[in-house]
Amino acid sequence: MKNKSNRDILVLSLGGSLVVPHGEVDVNFLSKFNDFIRKNLKENPGRQIFIVVGGGQVARHYRDAGKTVLGHELTIDDLDWLGIHATRLNAHLLRTVFRDISHPYIIKHYDIIRKVSEPVAIAAGWKPGWSTDYDAVLLCEDYGADTVLNLSNIPKVFDKDPKNHKDAKPIDMISWKDYRLLVGNKWIPGMNAPFDPIASKKAEELGLRVVVLKGDDFKNLGNYLENKKFAGTIIE
């Protein structure tokens, strides 16, 4: 497959916490996201945008329900599969939003490279062992992109969890070596790392850049795409 230039392909790892933040779909966010993506495509003819969506609170609700009924921890595989199916539900919602400009099938098997000609392609989780961040990295490898835009509910990577440490400091730029020291090397279903450890290892091997941005700050996201000053963290 002949790849387009890197700038013509955008790979977004969209946190499910933005789509379903508190157990209900955030229609306001989706409306603004829809407008932003369409505007960007109109301003950049020929661009393709791959959107890999996470499970968010949907996954957590199902995991918690399983634990409550059983009275003990679920297996790692079951936790992962509940998360994967949550990503696919969110992905189908996004595909309906972009139905008129989207590839007709949700990408969910990453051992197959689909020929995508549409402006938008929606992707979801694949199999146990990693998050949709890893799937976004595989899309970069398959379609020739060099950057993952990691859109979540945090503005930057911090040196500590800011929820638990008041002295946590934001990071503007960090190497893969130092970032991986922060997040470790083990994948845990539902973990809250800005970019998961397994995806980070693969991204480093491929020489990819990951940019962590607050996903609902569309002005800031636009600034990044227009090579203007922006707030976020670059990992490379």
One Martini backbone bead per residue (centre of mass of N, CA, C, O) as a GRO file, in nm:
protein
  236
    1MET     BB    1   0.094   0.037   0.024
    2LYS     BB    2   0.054   0.366  -0.040
    3ASN     BB    3   0.167   0.637   0.129
    4LYS     BB    4   0.116   0.912   0.272
    5SER     BB    5   0.184   1.175   0.409
    6ASN     BB    6   0.196   1.241   0.739
    7ARG     BB    7   0.013   1.506   0.724
    8ASP     BB    8  -0.239   1.340   0.585
    9ILE     BB    9  -0.225   1.172   0.863
   10LEU     BB   10  -0.447   1.111   1.134
   11VAL     BB   11  -0.401   0.993   1.476
   12LEU     BB   12  -0.657   0.921   1.713
   13SER     BB   13  -0.669   0.895   2.071
   14LEU     BB   14  -0.983   0.852   2.214
   15GLY     BB   15  -1.121   0.904   2.500
   16GLY     BB   16  -1.393   0.766   2.661
   17SER     BB   17  -1.424   1.001   2.876
   18LEU     BB   18  -1.541   1.201   2.655
   19VAL     BB   19  -1.794   1.039   2.559
   20VAL     BB   20  -1.824   0.883   2.865
   21PRO     BB   21  -1.786   1.034   3.166
   22HIS     BB   22  -2.082   0.954   3.355
   23GLY     BB   23  -2.257   0.722   3.190
   24GLU     BB   24  -2.300   0.945   2.966
   25VAL     BB   25  -2.343   1.085   2.680
   26ASP     BB   26  -2.158   1.353   2.525
   27VAL     BB   27  -2.315   1.549   2.307
   28ASN     BB   28  -2.154   1.811   2.312
   29PHE     BB   29  -1.883   1.694   2.237
   30LEU     BB   30  -1.965   1.549   1.972
   31SER     BB   31  -2.054   1.803   1.822
   32LYS     BB   32  -1.776   1.948   1.832
   33PHE     BB   33  -1.610   1.722   1.708
   34ASN     BB   34  -1.759   1.707   1.442
   35ASP     BB   35  -1.702   2.000   1.353
   36PHE     BB   36  -1.392   1.987   1.366
   37ILE     BB   37  -1.337   1.758   1.164
   38ARG     BB   38  -1.484   1.883   0.919
   39LYS     BB   39  -1.321   2.144   0.908
   40ASN     BB   40  -1.041   2.016   0.872
   41LEU     BB   41  -1.106   1.867   0.605
   42LYS     BB   42  -1.185   2.119   0.440
   43GLU     BB   43  -0.889   2.257   0.490
   44ASN     BB   44  -0.772   1.941   0.413
   45PRO     BB   45  -0.744   1.808   0.138
   46GLY     BB   46  -0.689   1.449   0.163
   47ARG     BB   47  -0.734   1.390   0.440
   48GLN     BB   48  -0.686   1.152   0.709
   49ILE     BB   49  -0.889   1.013   0.986
   50PHE     BB   50  -0.803   0.831   1.272
   51ILE     BB   51  -1.034   0.687   1.518
   52VAL     BB   52  -0.957   0.585   1.845
   53VAL     BB   53  -1.169   0.438   2.086
   54GLY     BB   54  -1.258   0.418   2.403
   55GLY     BB   55  -1.446   0.311   2.693
   56GLY     BB   56  -1.451   0.423   2.968
   57GLN     BB   57  -1.724   0.414   3.176
   58VAL     BB   58  -1.847   0.168   3.050
   59ALA     BB   59  -1.628  -0.030   3.133
   60ARG     BB   60  -1.635   0.024   3.440
   61HIS     BB   61  -1.930  -0.058   3.493
   62TYR     BB   62  -1.895  -0.356   3.404
   63ARG     BB   63  -1.669  -0.432   3.593
   64ASP     BB   64  -1.818  -0.361   3.859
   65ALA     BB   65  -2.057  -0.552   3.818
   66GLY     BB   66  -1.896  -0.817   3.811
   67LYS     BB   67  -1.772  -0.790   4.095
   68THR     BB   68  -2.039  -0.772   4.256
   69VAL     BB   69  -2.161  -1.046   4.175
   70LEU     BB   70  -1.908  -1.229   4.249
   71GLY     BB   71  -1.711  -1.101   4.489
   72HIS     BB   72  -1.469  -1.075   4.280
   73GLU     BB   73  -1.228  -1.086   4.073
   74LEU     BB   74  -1.157  -1.064   3.760
   75THR     BB   75  -1.022  -1.151   3.495
   76ILE     BB   76  -0.813  -1.016   3.277
   77ASP     BB   77  -0.967  -1.098   3.021
   78ASP     BB   78  -1.247  -0.995   3.107
   79LEU     BB   79  -1.167  -0.703   3.146
   80ASP     BB   80  -1.074  -0.659   2.855
   81TRP     BB   81  -1.335  -0.742   2.703
   82LEU     BB   82  -1.516  -0.528   2.823
   83GLY     BB   83  -1.349  -0.295   2.710
   84ILE     BB   84  -1.363  -0.368   2.409
   85HIS     BB   85  -1.675  -0.354   2.381
   86ALA     BB   86  -1.692  -0.058   2.463
   87THR     BB   87  -1.530   0.053   2.222
   88ARG     BB   88  -1.733  -0.053   2.006
   89LEU     BB   89  -1.972   0.112   2.091
   90ASN     BB   90  -1.836   0.389   2.057
   91ALA     BB   91  -1.757   0.347   1.760
   92HIS     BB   92  -2.043   0.322   1.645
   93LEU     BB   93  -2.130   0.602   1.721
   94LEU     BB   94  -1.916   0.751   1.552
   95ARG     BB   95  -1.998   0.629   1.277
   96THR     BB   96  -2.275   0.768   1.274
   97VAL     BB   97  -2.166   1.060   1.273
   98PHE     BB   98  -1.964   0.977   1.003
   99ARG     BB   99  -2.112   0.815   0.777
  100ASP     BB  100  -2.069   1.006   0.509
  101ILE     BB  101  -1.718   0.990   0.566
  102SER     BB  102  -1.692   0.685   0.636
  103HIS     BB  103  -1.586   0.399   0.687
  104PRO     BB  104  -1.800   0.121   0.702
  105TYR     BB  105  -1.578  -0.007   0.893
  106ILE     BB  106  -1.463  -0.116   1.182
  107ILE     BB  107  -1.160  -0.115   1.329
  108LYS     BB  108  -1.058  -0.452   1.497
  109HIS     BB  109  -0.824  -0.578   1.303
  110TYR     BB  110  -0.457  -0.564   1.307
  111ASP     BB  111  -0.390  -0.807   1.082
  112ILE     BB  112  -0.541  -0.598   0.894
  113ILE     BB  113  -0.518  -0.411   0.592
  114ARG     BB  114  -0.701  -0.153   0.497
  115LYS     BB  115  -0.854   0.014   0.234
  116VAL     BB  116  -0.861   0.363   0.277
  117SER     BB  117  -1.057   0.641   0.125
  118GLU     BB  118  -1.177   0.783   0.342
  119PRO     BB  119  -1.156   1.049   0.564
  120VAL     BB  120  -1.278   0.835   0.775
  121ALA     BB  121  -1.175   0.625   1.058
  122ILE     BB  122  -1.293   0.373   1.274
  123ALA     BB  123  -1.173   0.253   1.596
  124ALA     BB  124  -1.095  -0.031   1.806
  125GLY     BB  125  -1.065  -0.288   1.986
  126TRP     BB  126  -0.915  -0.615   1.994
  127LYS     BB  127  -0.723  -0.746   2.237
  128PRO     BB  128  -0.576  -0.869   2.486
  129GLY     BB  129  -0.298  -0.654   2.650
  130TRP     BB  130  -0.428  -0.374   2.551
  131SER     BB  131  -0.496  -0.072   2.425
  132THR     BB  132  -0.594   0.176   2.204
  133ASP     BB  133  -0.312   0.291   2.186
  134TYR     BB  134  -0.188   0.051   2.037
  135ASP     BB  135  -0.372   0.067   1.791
  136ALA     BB  136  -0.271   0.345   1.702
  137VAL     BB  137   0.019   0.251   1.647
  138LEU     BB  138  -0.056   0.042   1.426
  139LEU     BB  139  -0.171   0.251   1.230
  140CYS     BB  140   0.088   0.402   1.185
  141GLU     BB  141   0.239   0.161   1.065
  142ASP     BB  142   0.033   0.096   0.827
  143TYR     BB  143  -0.011   0.429   0.722
  144GLY     BB  144   0.247   0.632   0.785
  145ALA     BB  145   0.246   0.755   1.056
  146ASP     BB  146   0.423   0.967   1.324
  147THR     BB  147   0.149   1.037   1.497
  148VAL     BB  148  -0.012   1.065   1.816
  149LEU     BB  149  -0.321   1.183   1.927
  150ASN     BB  150  -0.386   1.228   2.272
  151LEU     BB  151  -0.721   1.228   2.382
  152SER     BB  152  -0.827   1.375   2.688
  153ASN     BB  153  -0.881   1.492   3.037
  154ILE     BB  154  -0.582   1.589   3.001
  155PRO     BB  155  -0.333   1.838   2.936
  156LYS     BB  156  -0.096   1.656   3.067
  157VAL     BB  157   0.189   1.538   3.175
  158PHE     BB  158   0.292   1.400   3.485
  159ASP     BB  159   0.518   1.307   3.741
  160LYS     BB  160   0.237   1.275   3.883
  161ASP     BB  161  -0.053   1.220   4.033
  162PRO     BB  162  -0.267   1.492   4.072
  163LYS     BB  163  -0.485   1.351   4.257
  164ASN     BB  164  -0.246   1.266   4.487
  165HIS     BB  165  -0.048   1.523   4.401
  166LYS     BB  166   0.010   1.858   4.457
  167ASP     BB  167   0.327   1.850   4.336
  168ALA     BB  168   0.262   1.809   4.055
  169LYS     BB  169   0.429   1.819   3.735
  170PRO     BB  170   0.436   1.942   3.435
  171ILE     BB  171   0.497   1.824   3.093
  172ASP     BB  172   0.618   1.915   2.773
  173MET     BB  173   0.882   1.717   2.753
  174ILE     BB  174   0.963   1.367   2.662
  175SER     BB  175   1.109   1.079   2.674
  176TRP     BB  176   1.067   0.750   2.646
  177LYS     BB  177   1.247   0.664   2.874
  178ASP     BB  178   1.115   0.850   3.094
  179TYR     BB  179   0.820   0.771   3.055
  180ARG     BB  180   0.854   0.461   3.114
  181LEU     BB  181   0.934   0.510   3.411
  182LEU     BB  182   0.651   0.618   3.496
  183VAL     BB  183   0.457   0.360   3.375
  184GLY     BB  184   0.609   0.124   3.289
  185ASN     BB  185   0.554  -0.241   3.159
  186LYS     BB  186   0.249  -0.282   3.254
  187TRP     BB  187  -0.064  -0.410   3.185
  188ILE     BB  188  -0.376  -0.267   3.312
  189PRO     BB  189  -0.691  -0.281   3.330
  190GLY     BB  190  -0.790   0.060   3.348
  191MET     BB  191  -0.562   0.229   3.335
  192ASN     BB  192  -0.436   0.591   3.381
  193ALA     BB  193  -0.244   0.626   3.167
  194PRO     BB  194  -0.185   0.839   2.915
  195PHE     BB  195   0.012   0.601   2.802
  196ASP     BB  196   0.060   0.292   2.747
  197PRO     BB  197   0.321   0.073   2.793
  198ILE     BB  198   0.294  -0.098   2.530
  199ALA     BB  199   0.265   0.139   2.337
  200SER     BB  200   0.530   0.278   2.413
  201LYS     BB  201   0.723   0.060   2.318
  202LYS     BB  202   0.630   0.062   2.020
  203ALA     BB  203   0.671   0.365   1.962
  204GLU     BB  204   0.974   0.364   2.012
  205GLU     BB  205   1.050   0.153   1.795
  206LEU     BB  206   0.913   0.345   1.557
  207GLY     BB  207   0.955   0.659   1.616
  208LEU     BB  208   0.729   0.798   1.762
  209ARG     BB  209   0.486   1.045   1.826
  210VAL     BB  210   0.336   1.187   2.124
  211VAL     BB  211   0.037   1.385   2.185
  212VAL     BB  212  -0.083   1.544   2.470
  213LEU     BB  213  -0.434   1.630   2.494
  214LYS     BB  214  -0.709   1.815   2.542
  215GLY     BB  215  -0.999   1.702   2.386
  216ASP     BB  216  -1.200   1.972   2.455
  217ASP     BB  217  -0.970   2.168   2.326
  218PHE     BB  218  -1.007   2.295   2.016
  219LYS     BB  219  -0.818   2.533   1.999
  220ASN     BB  220  -0.559   2.383   2.081
  221LEU     BB  221  -0.573   2.166   1.862
  222GLY     BB  222  -0.560   2.369   1.629
  223ASN     BB  223  -0.285   2.483   1.698
  224TYR     BB  224  -0.127   2.227   1.648
  225LEU     BB  225  -0.219   2.181   1.344
  226GLU     BB  226  -0.102   2.496   1.283
  227ASN     BB  227   0.176   2.544   1.428
  228LYS     BB  228   0.112   2.646   1.709
  229LYS     BB  229   0.076   2.734   2.012
  230PHE     BB  230   0.065   2.485   2.277
  231ALA     BB  231  -0.095   2.259   2.506
  232GLY     BB  232   0.128   1.997   2.618
  233THR     BB  233   0.271   1.666   2.538
  234ILE     BB  234   0.584   1.547   2.428
  235ILE     BB  235   0.662   1.222   2.294
  236GLU     BB  236   1.016   1.100   2.174
   0.00000   0.00000   0.00000
